[in-house]
């Protein structure tokens, strides 16, 4: 390490010495050129203008080399004029006028060298100041663009003056598109329309509402979507002009985590309630069903009585199925993971549906391939069955269901697409809400169960309704790690 510092110091010394030597060498060259020029034009100039041809050399030497080379050129030029150009011969200057002119010439050279030296010092200081400012600006810009939080600077009129990379990623706007525009474009209603009034009121009254105080607000992205964020606003003065800096932190993940925690707490309470209901209701339901069947076997079987008893048993069975769905949703089993080949499992589930006479007009087409996933095949079978039944009911038992399996971003993606009427946007927001249903006799637990089972496998489920119609449910599951040679479960 010491040798490295010494080497760098010696390198700097050599560089400085070479630069200084080149400046003095240039001064000597300029002086020699001036003498040569004088010799060439001696007959034309005579002794009337003994200094004129030395001035360019002094000016150039001082401009290029600074004080030292300028003074060296001045001294050599003064000696040359004394020795060669002024009478009498040699260094003796007899005429007082020549003595005065010689002194004026030397003083002028010194002044020229000094002024150029000051110019050099000023220019060097300016270059260093510019380099320092540039370096600071680059460091500040790098820091601002490296932070994940959004940083926005606006003027007193609300116009955006700075927009870092974090803000660009957060709001979806490139910097060039927002500079000079009002910051209200990043706000949803009603703040979008009222932001100008907020600024005007603060500038008039000086009463801060959010200055220096962090608060949770909403932002609006370029695509119009709204997201939660934490906003901290600071005020500063630059050249007497008031500026405002906003630091924005995206709260989307935190809010989603809070929602999941609330859902888990609610599901835990639901599980407790379901267990109580199962104990208090399910067993009595089985007894009631058995009693009605016995009662029916002993009474005269006319058409009306048989129909009524059949309807009662059917309603009891529907309630029993709802209780089973509730228990399954409220207390899902822990996945017993094993490598599962998805395509054969989907085909097996589809074959079970085809055995139902009510679904014989469905055309299920399955294609694609993907490596095995680490999953519980029984839980995935329930997931696939629910999705098939939803698609079949949406198409009233007639139509085509397409299932595509592929690898996407390291996950196994299974897409179920049907040709039904699709799901309205207002309904789509609620489809994973327990007990929400648009069916006449649905429990509202099918898709919520699908979501719970998929998330239990660290997967994701999304629902999309293309403009052309129909519904597509996409499930993404992580690929299984090396299974140690174990066969895939179907």
C-alpha angles and dihedrals in degrees: 000000000000091000089052093053091047091049091051091048092050090047090054091048092050091048092049092046092050092049092049092046091051091052093051091044088053089051091052090047092051091049092049090049091052092051091048090049090052092051091051093052101034094120091051097045102031111174096312095093106028096160107033097094092048095061096074090050092050093046094048094044092050093044094049102034106024130223101337099049090042092053091045092053091046092051094047092046091050092051092047091051091048094048104039111017110037123069134273103050119258126024094316113107110191105176113083089214090057090047090054093047090049091052091048090050092051092046091049091052091050091049091048091050092047093049091049089047090054089046089052092049092047093048091047091050090049091049091049091047091049091047091048092047091046092049091048092047091049092049091047091047090049091050093047092048094045095057116093092217121088117249120193129178120199134178127235090276093055096253115148113244101167131026118175128209093260090057091047091053092044099050099028094236123124113232093245091058098055104036109112094013124112115269090230088085086077094056132081123224134317092023091049091066097034103045094093089056091050091056094043092051092049094048090049100043103021089223107142119214100176103359107127091359125102115221139168114253138151128260131201121224126214091262090055096253117139124223135179118253142167114239126199116183126197130184128219141167120232116183088340093306121120116237132180126212121202122196112197127196120190111236097183095109093044092050091047090051091050090049091050091049091051090048091050091049091049091047090050090055089045090053091054091048092047092053090052092047092048090053096042100037112021098062094044089049090057090050093049091049092051092047093051091050091051091046090050093051091056100046129078106276106227121158098259095047093047091050093050093048091047091052091050092051090047092053091048090050090050090051090048091052090050090052090052091049090049092051092046092051097041096046110023116183119253109261114260095212124214134146105283126191103220103201096057090044091053090047092050091051091048091051090055090054092049089061089066108094090213090061099043092111094061118111108207116188120187124189143158135053140242138169117270119282128221100247149122106263094206092054092046090049089057090048093051093044092054092049092049091049092049091051092046092051091047089055093040091243095303128094145050127303116195121201118190123188121193146141114263123174093337094311134102107246120200115188121193112196127181135180097234127126093275129233122287115242094245091052093044090064091060104039093102093048111110115252094009110129141153093202123102094234104015123130094215091230102100101088094032087056090049090052094047093048094047092048089049085064091050088253136129135231127201132180124210132178111201118216089247090063138256130080130269121198113193122198122190120195128178116253116251118256121236105312096205092245095306115147120249116261117234 
